[in-house]
Amino acid sequence: MIRATAIDQPTSYVQLRRDDLDARFPDLLDALLKSLPG
């Protein structure tokens, strides 16, 4: 069930992971995004 949901809705799964990471490490994603080209 969860596996199928993750496959059917990859963006929502990524969003959940991003929310989790953002809650744990508020500045981590910003730092990673700034380090990426573009």
C-alpha positions in Angstrom: 0.0 0.0 0.0 2.6 2.5 1.1 5.0 1.3 -1.7 2.3 1.8 -4.3 1.5 5.2 -3.0 5.1 6.3 -3.1 5.3 5.1 -6.7 2.0 6.7 -7.7 2.8 9.9 -5.9 6.5 10.4 -6.0 6.2 14.2 -5.5 4.1 13.8 -2.4 6.6 11.3 -1.0 9.5 13.7 -1.7 7.5 16.5 -0.1 7.0 14.4 3.0 10.8 13.7 3.1 11.5 17.4 2.6 9.1 18.4 5.4 10.8 15.9 7.7 14.3 17.0 6.8 13.2 20.7 7.1 11.8 20.0 10.6 15.1 18.3 11.7 17.6 20.5 9.9 16.0 23.9 9.0 19.0 25.3 7.2 20.2 22.1 5.5 18.0 22.2 2.4 18.7 25.9 1.9 22.4 25.2 2.1 22.1 22.3 -0.4 20.0 24.3 -2.8 22.4 27.2 -2.7 25.4 24.9 -3.4 23.7 23.5 -6.5 24.3 25.2 -9.9 21.3 27.2 -11.1 
